[in-house]
Amino acid sequence: NHIHDIGLTYPSALALQGGGKDSLYAHNEIHDAPYTAINCGGQNNRIEHNLIYRAMTQLHDGGGIYCFAGKNLLLRGNFIRDIVDTGGYGASAYYLDERSENCLVEGNLSIDVVRPSHNHMASNNTIRNNVFISSKDARLTFPRSSRYTFERNVLLAGGKIVFDNPDAVTTWKNNCLFSRAGKIEGNILERYSKKGTSELEPAGGNVFADPQIVEFETGLVRFGPGSAAAGLGIKPIDVSDAGPRP
């Protein structure tokens, strides 16, 4: 499917709504949407190989892929780019909202989305082997969330990298993070209010070093020779097939 230029009279319109059980939402191209591109909850659903760009052009508190109360959802092989934060509660690439549990976000790419991963009142989810690239700041947020696994991800930012409520991540290992501004920080939250900020340390096998990404614009991500990412067991990802099949 190719879904675009929606919400001209009703900005809250969703480009694609999913739910139920054991469903597959794959190979859609969605762009120029005022709000969320794919909205999905339910159980045991798969959201794979979708190409999404220029979503969230007017509203906030949504994302390229937004999941509410999803159980055992799989978000894999998606390519989301060029989502501008319009203020308010923000705009995200991959968003797991209230009561989303036991979900896996794996092998996805985000380019120029300041908040590639937002997690709100969600628990026991895994974010693994994704590549998040931002020419500006990058924020990964976990307000009122718990028991997260964050492993083997690459996060590259032209500005600073900020994690809101990093204590929500109980397993944090083998990630490659690099801020060209030299700032990787964690915000301590009390519910939604920031109570303090501290510099994060590269413990648990995490590395704060340039992943040496030499290609990514087409969806094929390659690391240069000697990349720190390869030494962490991070696999190059290829989401160039995201969107409609030929």
C-alpha positions as CSV (number, residue, x, y, z in Angstrom):
1,N,0.0,0.0,0.0
2,H,1.0,3.6,-0.6
3,I,-0.8,5.9,1.8
4,H,-0.1,9.6,1.7
5,D,-1.4,13.2,2.0
6,I,-4.1,12.2,4.5
7,G,-5.9,14.2,7.2
8,L,-6.6,17.2,5.0
9,T,-9.9,17.9,6.8
10,Y,-9.4,15.9,10.0
11,P,-5.7,16.1,11.2
12,S,-6.2,13.4,13.8
13,A,-6.7,10.8,11.1
14,L,-4.5,7.7,11.3
15,A,-2.9,6.5,8.1
16,L,-3.2,2.8,9.1
17,Q,-5.0,1.4,12.1
18,G,-4.2,-2.1,13.3
19,G,-5.2,-4.4,16.2
20,G,-6.6,-7.8,17.0
21,K,-4.4,-10.8,17.1
22,D,-1.8,-12.5,15.0
23,S,-1.9,-9.9,12.2
24,L,0.9,-8.7,9.9
25,Y,1.2,-5.0,8.8
26,A,4.0,-5.0,6.3
27,H,5.5,-3.3,3.2
28,N,3.5,-0.1,3.4
29,E,4.8,3.3,2.3
30,I,3.2,6.1,4.4
31,H,4.1,9.8,4.2
32,D,2.7,13.3,4.6
33,A,0.4,12.5,7.5
34,P,-0.5,15.1,10.2
35,Y,-0.5,12.5,12.9
36,T,0.6,8.9,13.4
37,A,1.4,6.7,10.4
38,I,0.7,3.3,11.9
39,N,-1.3,2.8,15.1
40,C,-1.4,-0.8,16.4
41,G,-2.2,-2.6,19.6
42,G,-3.6,-6.1,20.2
43,Q,-1.6,-9.2,20.7
44,N,1.1,-11.1,18.7
45,N,1.0,-8.6,15.8
46,R,3.9,-8.0,13.5
47,I,4.8,-4.6,12.0
48,E,7.5,-5.1,9.5
49,H,9.3,-3.5,6.5
50,N,7.3,-0.3,6.5
51,L,8.7,2.9,5.0
52,I,7.5,6.0,6.8
53,Y,8.5,9.7,6.4
54,R,7.1,13.1,7.1
55,A,4.5,11.9,9.6
56,M,3.5,14.0,12.6
57,T,3.5,17.2,10.6
58,Q,0.9,18.9,12.7
59,L,0.1,17.1,15.9
60,H,2.1,15.7,18.8
61,D,2.1,12.7,21.2
62,G,2.3,10.1,18.4
63,G,4.9,8.6,16.1
64,G,5.8,6.9,12.9
65,I,4.7,3.6,14.6
66,Y,2.6,4.1,17.7
67,C,1.6,1.1,19.9
68,F,-1.0,1.4,22.7
69,A,-1.4,-1.5,25.1
70,G,0.2,-4.0,22.7
71,K,1.2,-7.4,24.0
72,N,4.0,-9.4,22.3
73,L,4.2,-7.1,19.3
74,L,7.2,-7.3,16.9
75,L,8.5,-4.1,15.2
76,R,11.2,-5.2,12.8
77,G,12.8,-4.0,9.6
78,N,11.1,-0.7,9.5
79,F,12.6,2.5,8.1
80,I,11.3,5.8,9.6
81,R,12.8,9.2,8.7
82,D,12.3,12.9,8.7
83,I,9.8,13.4,11.4
84,V,10.0,16.9,12.9
85,D,9.2,17.5,16.6
86,T,6.3,19.9,16.6
87,G,6.4,20.5,20.4
88,G,3.9,19.5,23.1
89,Y,4.4,15.8,23.9
90,G,6.7,15.3,21.0
91,A,6.9,13.1,17.9
92,S,8.7,9.8,17.8
93,A,9.8,7.1,15.4
94,Y,8.9,4.1,17.5
95,Y,6.5,4.6,20.4
96,L,5.4,2.0,22.9
97,D,2.6,3.5,25.1
98,E,0.6,2.6,28.1
99,R,0.5,-1.1,29.0
100,S,2.6,-2.2,26.1
101,E,4.4,-5.4,27.3
102,N,6.7,-8.1,26.1
103,C,7.3,-6.3,22.8
104,L,10.4,-6.5,20.6
105,V,11.7,-3.6,18.6
106,E,14.5,-5.0,16.5
107,G,16.5,-4.3,13.3
108,N,14.8,-0.9,12.6
109,L,16.3,2.3,11.2
110,S,15.5,5.9,12.2
111,I,17.0,8.9,10.4
112,D,16.6,12.5,11.6
113,V,13.9,11.8,14.2
114,V,15.0,13.6,17.4
115,R,13.2,11.0,19.6
116,P,13.7,7.7,17.8
117,S,12.3,5.7,20.8
118,H,9.6,6.8,23.2
119,N,8.3,4.5,25.9
120,H,5.5,5.5,28.3
121,M,4.1,3.4,31.1
122,A,5.3,0.3,29.3
123,S,7.3,-2.6,30.7
124,N,9.3,-5.7,29.9
125,N,10.1,-4.7,26.4
126,T,13.3,-5.2,24.4
127,I,15.0,-2.7,22.0
128,R,17.7,-4.6,20.1
129,N,20.0,-4.1,17.2
130,N,18.5,-0.9,15.9
131,V,20.3,2.1,14.3
132,F,19.1,5.6,15.3
133,I,20.8,8.5,13.5
134,S,20.1,12.1,14.1
135,S,21.9,15.1,12.7
136,K,20.7,17.1,15.8
137,D,20.1,15.9,19.3
138,A,18.7,12.5,20.1
139,R,16.4,11.6,23.0
140,L,15.3,8.1,24.2
141,T,12.6,8.4,26.8
142,F,11.2,6.0,29.3
143,P,8.8,7.9,31.6
144,R,7.0,5.6,34.1
145,S,8.4,2.6,32.3
146,S,10.3,-0.4,33.8
147,R,12.2,-3.6,33.1
148,Y,13.5,-2.7,29.7
149,T,16.3,-4.4,27.8
150,F,18.4,-2.1,25.6
151,E,21.1,-4.0,23.8
152,R,23.3,-3.9,20.6
153,N,21.9,-0.6,19.3
154,V,23.7,2.1,17.5
155,L,22.8,5.7,18.4
156,L,24.6,8.5,16.4
157,A,23.8,12.1,17.1
158,G,25.1,15.4,15.7
159,G,24.2,17.0,19.1
160,K,23.8,15.5,22.5
161,I,22.2,12.2,23.4
162,V,19.8,12.2,26.3
163,F,18.0,9.3,28.1
164,D,15.0,10.2,30.1
165,N,14.6,7.9,33.1
166,P,17.4,5.5,32.2
167,D,16.7,3.5,35.3
168,A,13.8,2.0,33.4
169,V,16.5,0.0,31.5
170,T,17.5,-2.9,33.7
171,T,19.5,-4.7,31.0
172,W,21.8,-2.3,29.2
173,K,24.7,-3.8,27.2
174,N,26.8,-3.8,24.0
175,N,25.4,-0.5,22.7
176,C,27.5,1.9,20.6
177,L,26.6,5.5,21.3
178,F,28.3,8.5,19.8
179,S,27.5,12.2,20.3
180,R,29.4,14.6,18.1
181,A,28.8,17.2,20.8
182,G,30.5,14.9,23.4
183,K,27.4,14.8,25.7
184,I,25.6,11.6,26.7
185,E,23.3,12.3,29.6
186,G,20.6,10.8,31.7
187,N,17.7,12.7,33.2
188,I,16.3,11.6,36.5
189,L,12.5,11.8,36.4
190,E,9.9,12.0,39.1
191,R,6.9,11.0,37.1
192,Y,7.3,13.5,34.3
193,S,9.3,16.2,36.0
194,K,13.1,16.3,35.6
195,K,14.8,16.2,39.0
196,G,18.4,16.0,37.9
197,T,20.9,15.3,35.1
198,S,24.0,13.2,35.1
199,E,26.6,12.1,32.6
200,L,26.2,8.4,31.6
201,E,29.1,6.1,31.8
202,P,29.9,3.4,29.2
203,A,29.5,0.5,31.6
204,G,28.1,-3.0,30.9
205,G,30.0,-3.5,27.7
206,N,28.6,-0.3,26.2
207,V,31.0,1.8,24.1
208,F,30.9,5.6,23.6
209,A,32.7,5.7,20.2
210,D,32.0,6.6,16.6
211,P,30.4,3.6,14.9
212,Q,31.9,4.7,11.6
213,I,28.7,4.4,9.6
214,V,29.7,4.7,5.9
215,E,26.3,4.2,4.4
216,F,22.7,4.5,5.5
217,E,20.7,6.8,3.3
218,T,19.1,4.0,1.2
219,G,18.3,1.9,4.3
220,L,21.4,-0.3,3.9
221,V,23.6,0.4,6.9
222,R,27.3,-0.4,6.7
223,F,30.1,0.1,9.2
224,G,33.6,1.0,8.2
225,P,36.7,-1.1,9.0
226,G,37.4,-1.2,12.7
227,S,34.0,0.0,13.7
228,A,33.3,-0.3,17.4
229,A,29.8,-1.5,16.6
230,A,31.0,-4.7,14.9
231,G,33.1,-5.7,17.9
232,L,29.9,-5.5,20.1
233,G,28.1,-8.1,18.0
234,I,25.9,-5.4,16.4
235,K,24.8,-6.7,13.0
236,P,24.6,-4.3,10.0
237,I,20.9,-3.8,9.0
238,D,19.3,-3.6,5.6
239,V,15.9,-2.1,5.5
240,S,16.2,-1.0,1.8
241,D,13.2,-3.3,1.0
242,A,10.9,-1.3,3.4
243,G,7.8,-0.1,1.6
244,P,5.8,-1.7,-1.2
245,R,7.2,-4.7,-3.0
246,P,8.1,-4.2,-6.7
